[in-house]
Amino acid sequence: MVVYLDNSATTRVFPEVAELMTKIMCEDYGNPSSLHMKGVAAEQYIRYAKETLAKLLKVNEKEILFTSGGTESDNLALIGCALANRRRGNHLITTQVEHPAILKTMQYLESIGYQVTYLPVDKCGRICLEDLHRAITPQTILISIMHTNNEVGARQPIEEAGALIKRMNPAILFHVDAVQGFGKARIYPKKMNIDLMSVSGHKIHGPKGVGFLYINEKVKIQPIVYGGGQQQNLRSGTENVPGVAGLAKAAEMMYAQMDEDVSRLYHLKTMFIDGIKKLDDIQVNGLLDGSIEGTAPHIVSVSFKGVRSEVLLHALEDKGIYVSAGSACSAHKPQPSATLKAMRIDKDLLSSTIRFSFSVYTTEEEINYTLQQMYDMIPMLRRYTRK
């Protein structure tokens, strides 16, 4: 039996998405900048994708900018806005539990003269709004807070943070990395005071290598990629037409059945957590008093005392179960998780944590199979470790 529980890293593409992309690559393969009919046909896919995404987010079509994924969207949002608004100030705010695409970019901005405040989080991985309030200064020009943490599934108080930021200074730009949240929650940027928002296609059963950045039309931002001037001169380069169309199709499908899917994912999450708690010396991370309320429906982080993450990961793989030891973007650079450290997880658990992440394709049978394998596996691995 093959059980894929690493959906925070990437998801299986919807068949309808693959079919559409194949058609575009093999039949409607024109360059959208070309003036002939092949180019016009390609450009229509991009226009339709913008219309689709704008409708889902309740924003304007011209506020959707296509990128190569979440990392590029994050980089453009942070670097593009920091450079364009430098005359107003040089202070930026983010959190200690952001994705490396945010943290590494903030470190780069620090290296060229910006000051960055990294907000702490509580034991559940959430920021305190009072800390955010105290961190804002007259020099603050941009604040970036993720919607859903990719390692533990903690959700930040985005709507409350947006309201606080705009109440203190409407000119401060608010960026949200929604890579893990989009498609699992209804996010409306204008209602939530979000000025910029990053999304990636392969987290929602769309293709890899494509994403988008929502940019409020009033935001002052400068490009970080130069060339032919595509996409209103903000992101040069021939558009990835199959990817863009596939991304929009996946988003459309996720939203069409979101309520039912999210409800079922929470059921699977509860089922998994209840089952895993039957094991001794385990800790489910990111829960408030043991409740899944306020967390993402598809992510469960569990620490297994006395069992190293990579050992358990490969033991599960031998049984056909695929999981992760943390963020996929840092999986090849073994080091303690910055997110878990910020949450003040016990040191002996930092290297003993596994992330299980579900999707619309995950079944109860797969959950039960995984639990049964772990009931047999964990005691054995602990005995082996002690020897």
HUQUIUR-V429950 format. One record per pair of residues at least 6 apart in sequence whose ideal C-beta (glycine too) atoms are under 8 Angstrom apart, sorted by the first residue. I is the first residue (numbers start at 0). J is the second residue. Records with the same first field share a line. If there is no record, write none. Layout:
I=J + J
This chain:
0=319 + 365 + 368
1=319 + 321
2=319 + 320 + 321 + 365 + 368 + 369
3=11 + 321 + 358 + 360 + 361
4=320 + 321 + 322 + 355 + 356 + 357 + 361 + 365 + 369
5=321 + 322 + 323 + 327 + 354 + 356
6=202 + 297 + 356 + 357 + 358 + 361
7=149 + 150 + 179 + 202 + 297 + 298 + 323 + 327 + 354 + 356
8=323 + 327 + 330 + 356
9=201 + 202 + 207 + 327
10=201 + 202 + 203 + 204 + 205 + 358
11=204 + 358 + 360
12=201 + 204 + 205 + 206 + 245 + 249
13=204 + 205 + 248 + 249 + 252
15=248 + 252
16=204 + 205 + 206 + 245 + 248 + 249 + 252
17=245
19=241 + 244 + 245 + 248
20=206 + 241 + 242 + 244 + 245
23=41 + 44 + 240 + 241 + 244
24=241
27=37 + 40 + 41 + 44 + 240
28=37 + 41 + 240
29=35 + 36 + 37 + 38 + 39 + 40 + 41
30=37 + 38 + 41 + 237
31=38 + 41 + 42 + 44 + 45 + 237 + 238 + 240
32=38 + 42 + 227 + 229 + 237
33=39 + 41
41=240
44=240 + 243 + 244
45=65 + 238 + 240 + 243 + 244
46=60
47=244 + 247
48=63 + 65 + 243 + 244 + 246 + 247
49=60 + 61 + 63 + 247
50=60
51=247 + 248 + 250 + 251
52=63 + 211 + 246 + 247 + 250
53=59 + 60 + 62 + 63
55=250 + 251 + 254
56=186 + 187 + 188 + 196 + 213
57=187 + 188 + 189 + 190
58=188 + 189 + 213 + 215
59=216
61=216 + 231
62=213 + 214 + 215 + 216
63=211 + 212 + 213
64=75 + 211 + 212 + 213 + 214 + 230 + 231 + 233 + 234
65=209 + 210 + 211 + 230 + 234 + 238 + 239 + 243 + 246
66=72 + 75 + 209 + 210 + 211 + 212 + 234
67=208 + 209 + 210 + 239
68=199 + 200 + 201 + 207 + 208 + 209 + 210
69=98 + 100 + 176 + 178 + 197 + 198 + 199 + 202 + 210
70=100 + 328
71=210 + 212
72=197 + 198 + 199 + 210 + 211 + 212
73=98 + 100 + 101 + 104 + 143 + 174 + 176 + 197
74=100 + 104 + 223
75=212 + 220 + 222 + 223 + 224 + 233 + 234
76=143 + 174 + 195 + 197 + 212 + 214 + 220
77=91 + 101 + 104 + 105 + 108 + 141 + 143 + 174
78=104 + 107 + 108 + 223
79=220 + 221 + 222 + 223 + 233
80=140 + 141 + 172 + 174 + 195 + 218 + 219 + 220
81=91 + 108 + 113 + 140 + 141
82=221
83=219 + 220 + 221
84=140 + 141 + 172 + 219
85=140
87=140 + 170
88=136 + 137 + 138 + 139 + 140
89=112 + 113 + 114 + 138 + 140
90=113 + 114 + 115 + 116 + 136 + 138 + 139 + 140
91=105 + 108 + 113 + 114 + 115 + 116 + 139 + 140 + 141 + 142 + 143
92=115 + 116 + 118 + 131 + 134 + 135 + 139 + 141 + 142 + 143
93=101 + 102 + 105 + 115 + 116 + 117 + 118 + 142 + 143 + 144
94=117 + 118 + 119 + 120 + 126 + 144 + 145 + 155 + 341
95=117 + 118 + 119 + 120 + 337 + 338 + 341
96=120 + 124 + 145 + 148 + 150 + 153 + 337 + 338 + 341 + 342
97=105 + 143 + 144 + 145 + 176
98=145 + 149 + 176 + 178 + 326 + 328
99=326 + 328 + 329
100=176 + 328
101=143 + 145 + 176
102=337
105=115 + 117 + 143
106=115
108=115
109=115
114=138
116=134
118=126 + 127 + 130 + 131 + 134 + 144
119=126 + 127 + 130 + 341
120=126 + 153 + 341 + 342
121=127 + 342
122=342 + 343
123=153 + 285 + 286 + 287 + 293 + 342
124=148 + 151 + 153 + 284 + 285 + 338 + 341 + 342
125=153 + 154 + 155 + 156 + 293
126=144 + 155 + 156 + 160
128=156 + 159 + 160 + 163
131=142 + 160 + 163 + 164
132=163 + 167
135=142 + 164 + 167 + 168 + 171
139=168 + 171
140=170 + 171 + 172
141=171 + 172 + 173 + 174
142=160 + 164 + 171 + 172 + 173 + 174
143=173 + 174 + 175 + 176
144=155 + 157 + 160 + 173 + 174 + 175 + 176
145=155 + 175 + 176 + 177 + 178 + 179 + 180
146=154 + 155 + 157 + 175 + 176 + 177 + 179 + 180 + 181 + 184 + 186
147=153 + 154 + 155 + 177 + 179 + 180 + 183 + 184 + 295 + 298
148=154 + 155 + 179 + 285 + 295 + 298 + 338
149=178 + 179 + 298 + 326
150=298 + 300 + 325 + 326 + 336 + 338 + 339 + 354
151=284 + 285 + 294 + 298 + 300 + 338 + 339 + 342 + 354
152=179 + 285 + 294 + 295 + 297 + 298 + 299 + 300
153=285 + 293 + 294 + 295
154=180 + 184 + 293 + 294 + 295
157=175 + 186 + 191 + 193
158=190 + 191 + 192
160=173
161=173 + 191 + 192 + 193
162=192
164=171 + 173 + 192
165=171 + 173 + 192
172=194 + 195 + 218
173=192 + 193 + 194 + 195
174=193 + 194 + 195 + 196 + 197
175=186 + 188 + 191 + 193 + 195 + 196 + 197
176=196 + 197
177=186 + 196 + 197 + 198
178=197 + 198 + 199 + 202 + 210
179=202 + 295 + 298
180=186 + 295
181=196 + 198 + 202 + 203 + 250
182=202 + 203 + 249 + 250 + 253 + 254 + 257
183=253 + 257 + 261 + 264 + 295 + 296 + 297
184=261 + 295
185=257
186=193 + 196
188=194 + 196 + 213 + 215
189=215
193=213 + 215
194=214 + 215 + 217 + 218
195=212 + 213 + 214 + 215 + 218 + 220
196=212 + 213
197=210 + 211 + 212
198=210 + 211 + 212 + 213
199=209 + 210
200=206 + 207 + 208 + 209 + 210 + 242 + 245 + 246 + 249
201=207 + 208 + 209
203=246 + 249 + 250 + 253
204=249 + 252 + 253 + 358 + 359
205=242 + 245 + 246 + 248 + 249 + 250
206=241 + 242 + 245 + 246 + 249
208=239 + 242
209=239 + 242 + 243 + 245 + 246
210=246
211=246
214=220 + 233
220=233
222=232 + 233 + 234 + 235
224=234 + 235 + 236
225=235
226=235 + 236
227=235 + 236 + 237
228=235
229=235 + 236 + 237 + 238
230=238
253=260
256=359
260=359
261=296
263=359
264=296 + 297 + 357 + 359 + 361
265=291 + 296
267=357 + 361 + 363 + 366
268=291 + 296 + 297 + 299 + 357
269=291
270=363 + 366
271=299 + 355 + 357 + 366 + 369 + 370
272=283 + 286 + 291 + 299
274=366 + 367 + 370
275=281 + 283 + 299 + 301 + 370 + 373
276=283
277=370 + 374
278=303 + 373 + 374 + 377
280=303 + 304 + 305
281=301 + 302 + 303 + 304 + 377
282=301 + 302 + 304 + 344 + 348
283=289 + 299 + 300 + 301
284=300 + 301 + 302 + 339 + 342 + 344 + 352
285=294 + 298 + 300 + 342
286=294
287=293
296=357
297=356 + 357 + 358
298=354 + 355 + 356 + 357
299=354 + 355 + 356
300=339 + 352 + 353 + 354 + 355
301=352 + 353 + 355
302=344 + 345 + 348 + 351 + 352 + 353
303=311 + 351 + 352 + 353 + 377
304=347 + 348 + 351
305=351 + 380 + 381 + 384 + 385
306=351 + 377 + 380 + 381 + 384
307=350 + 351 + 384
308=324 + 325 + 350 + 351 + 352 + 353
309=324 + 333
310=380 + 384
311=351 + 353 + 376 + 377 + 380
312=322 + 323 + 324 + 353
314=376 + 380
315=321 + 322 + 353 + 369 + 372 + 373 + 376
318=372 + 376
320=368 + 369 + 372
322=353 + 354 + 355
323=330 + 353 + 354 + 356
324=330 + 352 + 353 + 354
325=336 + 338 + 352 + 354
326=336 + 338
335=349 + 350
336=349 + 352
339=348 + 349 + 352
340=349
344=352
355=369
